């Protein structure tokens, strides 16, 4: 939707532009990660404004916590690799409790991995989490301002929290309830092993791709894999064309 595209552009590009103009580009880049996290949040929260605002707030809190944790666990070799894999395993299990928990768990894994890269550049956990929160809040404000007025629909009856927890506990008694967590853990573990074996080849992109393309529903994961491949190829091509010339900031 055009409104969501505008929010993404303002949320990611705005902090970078402010960083360039103020002479603090690293801070602007860190805040733009918060814009990245919020640019698509809330789209599945229904028509009601409280649900939409609540989804945005969850994304701010989840992303800020993930950035803090990601930087805190980075830089410890095999222990960091095990920590990232453990986070993926826990997120895979906890995310089965509800749709909102699934979205938050996936987001936590993604931005913990991104934050581990920030740690390699000397970023502090508290400072990066603060920058992330500022960029995410900026994007949330635009999302609320530009949110199109949805058509009026009768509210859907949602199961209660105890009912969701009972269903989640029952699912853990079957192999199907563990399959996503097992697939995510195995793939993240292999990605982290590659990063340990070849530490200077930007292998964190493999773990990031795993978190993006491994889905709870396997057909959706196959589609996401093709989308990720095509999007990466198009982005590299466009970026290479832009870098043919000497561009100002």
C-alpha positions in Angstrom: 0.0 0.0 0.0 1.3 3.5 -0.8 0.9 4.6 2.9 3.1 1.7 4.1 5.7 2.5 1.4 5.8 6.1 2.5 6.2 5.0 6.1 9.1 2.7 5.2 10.8 5.5 3.2 10.4 8.1 6.0 11.3 5.6 8.7 14.5 4.2 7.2 15.6 7.2 5.1 14.7 10.0 7.5 17.2 9.1 10.3 20.0 8.7 7.8 19.3 12.1 6.3 19.2 13.7 9.7 22.5 11.9 10.6 24.1 13.3 7.4 22.8 16.9 8.0 23.9 16.9 11.7 27.3 15.2 11.1 26.4 12.1 13.1 25.9 9.5 10.4 26.6 6.4 12.6 23.8 7.5 15.0 21.4 8.0 12.0 22.3 4.6 10.7 21.6 3.0 14.0 18.3 4.8 14.3 17.4 3.7 10.7 17.4 0.1 11.9 14.5 1.0 14.2 12.8 2.4 11.1 13.4 -0.8 9.3 11.8 -2.8 12.2 8.6 -0.6 12.3 8.1 0.0 8.5 5.9 -3.1 8.2 4.5 -3.5 11.7 0.9 -3.4 12.5 -0.3 -4.5 9.1 -1.9 -7.7 10.5 -3.4 -6.1 13.6 -6.9 -5.6 12.3 -8.9 -2.5 11.7 -9.0 -1.0 15.2 -6.6 1.8 16.1 -5.8 0.3 19.6 -4.7 -2.9 18.1 -2.6 -1.1 15.5 -0.9 1.1 18.1 -0.4 -1.9 20.4 1.4 -3.8 17.6 3.7 -0.8 16.9 4.5 -0.6 20.6 5.3 -4.3 20.8 7.7 -3.9 17.9 9.5 -1.0 19.5 9.9 -2.9 22.8 10.9 -6.2 21.1 13.3 -4.6 18.7 15.0 -2.4 21.4 15.5 -5.5 23.6 16.8 -7.5 20.7 19.4 -4.9 19.9 20.6 -4.7 23.5 20.8 -8.5 23.7 22.4 -8.9 20.3 25.3 -6.5 21.2 25.6 -8.0 24.7 26.2 -11.5 23.4 28.4 -10.6 20.4 32.2 -10.9 20.3 32.6 -14.2 22.3 33.3 -16.6 19.5 31.6 -20.0 19.9 29.7 -18.8 22.9 28.1 -16.1 20.8 27.2 -18.6 18.1 25.6 -20.9 20.7 23.7 -17.9 22.1 22.2 -16.9 18.7 21.2 -20.5 18.1 19.6 -20.7 21.5 17.7 -17.5 20.9 16.4 -19.0 17.7 15.3 -22.2 19.4 13.5 -20.3 22.2 11.9 -17.9 19.7 10.7 -20.8 17.6 9.0 -22.4 20.6 7.5 -19.3 22.3 6.2 -18.0 19.0 3.8 -20.9 18.7 1.7 -19.4 21.5 -0.1 -16.8 19.3 0.2 -14.9 16.0 1.5 -11.8 17.9 4.1 -13.8 19.7 5.2 -15.4 16.5 5.7 -12.0 14.9 7.6 -10.7 18.0 9.8 -13.8 18.3 10.8 -13.6 14.6 11.6 -9.9 15.0 13.7 -10.5 18.0 15.8 -13.1 16.2 16.3 -10.8 13.2 17.4 -7.7 15.1 19.5 -9.6 17.6 21.5 -10.8 14.6 21.7 -7.4 13.0 22.8 -5.9 16.4 25.6 -8.5 16.6 27.0 -6.9 13.5 26.8 -3.4 15.1 28.8 -4.8 18.0 31.7 -5.5 15.6 31.8 -1.8 14.9 32.2 -0.9 18.5 28.6 0.1 19.3 27.4 0.0 22.9 24.3 -2.0 23.9 22.5 0.8 25.7 23.3 3.5 23.1 22.3 1.3 20.2 19.1 0.3 21.9 18.3 3.9 22.6 19.0 4.9 18.9 16.9 2.0 17.7 14.0 3.0 20.0 14.2 6.6 18.8 14.1 5.5 15.1 11.3 3.1 15.8 9.3 5.7 17.6 9.8 8.2 14.7 8.5 5.6 12.3 5.6 4.6 14.5 4.5 8.3 14.6 4.5 8.4 10.8 2.6 5.1 10.7 -0.1 6.4 12.9 -0.3 9.7 11.0 -0.4 8.1 7.5 -2.6 5.1 8.5 -5.5 5.0 6.0 -8.9 4.9 7.6 -10.1 1.3 7.3 -13.6 0.3 6.5 -15.8 -0.4 9.5 -16.1 -4.1 10.2 -17.6 -6.0 13.1 -14.8 -7.0 15.6 -13.7 -10.6 15.4 -14.0 -12.8 18.5 -10.4 -13.6 19.6 -9.6 -16.6 21.8 -8.6 -15.6 25.4 -5.0 -15.8 26.6 -5.6 -18.9 28.7 -7.1 -20.6 25.7 -4.1 -19.7 23.5 -1.7 -21.0 26.2 -3.7 -24.3 26.5 -3.6 -24.8 22.8 0.2 -24.0 22.7 1.0 -26.5 25.5 -1.1 -29.1 23.7 0.9 -28.5 20.5 4.2 -29.1 22.3 3.0 -32.7 23.1 3.3 -33.5 19.3 6.2 -33.4 16.9 4.4 -30.9 14.8 4.6 -28.4 17.6 8.4 -28.7 17.6 9.1 -28.8 13.9 9.5 -25.1 13.2 11.8 -24.6 16.3 13.9 -27.6 15.2 14.3 -26.4 11.6 15.2 -22.9 12.7 17.7 -24.1 15.3 19.4 -26.5 12.9 19.7 -23.9 10.1 20.9 -21.1 12.5 23.4 -23.5 14.0 24.8 -24.3 10.6 24.9 -20.6 9.7 26.8 -19.8 12.9 29.2 -22.7 12.2 30.0 -21.1 8.8 30.6 -17.8 10.5 33.0 -19.4 13.0 35.0 -21.2 10.2 35.2 -18.1 7.9 35.0 -15.1 10.2 36.0 -12.4 7.7 33.4 -13.2 5.0 30.3 -11.4 6.3 28.7 -14.8 7.1 26.2 -13.1 9.5 24.2 -12.6 6.3 23.6 -16.3 6.3 22.0 -16.3 9.7 20.0 -13.2 8.8 18.7 -15.0 5.7 17.8 -18.1 7.7 15.7 -16.0 10.1 13.9 -14.4 7.1 13.2 -17.4 5.0 12.6 -20.3 7.4 8.8 -20.0 8.0 6.4 -21.9 10.2 4.5 -23.0 7.1 6.9 -24.6 4.7 5.2 -23.5 1.5 5.5 -19.9 2.6 9.2 -20.5 3.3 9.8 -21.7 -0.2 8.1 -18.5 -1.6 10.1 -16.3 0.8 13.3 -18.0 -0.4 12.7 -17.0 -4.0 11.6 -13.5 -3.0 14.8 -13.1 -0.9 17.0 -14.3 -3.8 15.3 -12.0 -6.3 15.3 -9.0 -4.0 19.0 -9.4 -3.1 20.0 -9.7 -6.7 18.0 -6.6 -7.7 19.3 -4.6 -4.7 22.9 -5.5 -5.5 22.4 -4.5 -9.2 20.8 -1.2 -8.3 23.4 -0.4 -5.7 26.2 -1.2 -8.1 24.7 1.1 -10.7 24.5 3.9 -8.2 28.1 3.4 -7.2 29.3 3.8 -10.8 29.2 7.6 -10.2 30.6 9.7 -7.4 27.6 10.6 -5.3 27.4 13.1 -2.4 26.0 12.0 0.9 
